Amino acid sequence: MAVPKRKVSKARRDKRRNSHWKLAIPGVVACPKCGEPRLPHRVCKACGYYNGREVIAVEAK
């Protein structure tokens, strides 16, 4: 039966475990209509356009 010969230290254990919990940065793209940064496959909050057509009406500032 395979048994560890020595105790795994807390530092070594934590180094192994820490890479699984990192957050990924969301992919932000520029809106083709107005150029504002937005998330892909979502309506632009600045102009209200998605896929080349107006989906929501946004009031002008």
Secondary structure, DSSP 8 states (H G I E B T S, - for coil): ----SS---HHHHHHHHGGGS-------EE-TTT--EE-TTS--TTT-EETTEE-S-----
